[in-house]
Amino acid sequence: MSDKLVYISGMPYWMTPEGRFEAVRIENGLPVERTMIMRRSA
């Protein structure tokens, strides 16, 4: 499942698959896709 771009009170947020909201970084007037790198523990 991917993140969804939502607006709350006019501000953009990413809604994560876990149900959290994270602020969107804007560059050149466009939202930057949020990425997460997960490492496997040894």
Secondary structure, 3 states (H helix, E strand, C coil): CCCEEEEECCEEEEECCCCCEEECCEECCEECCCCCCCCCCC
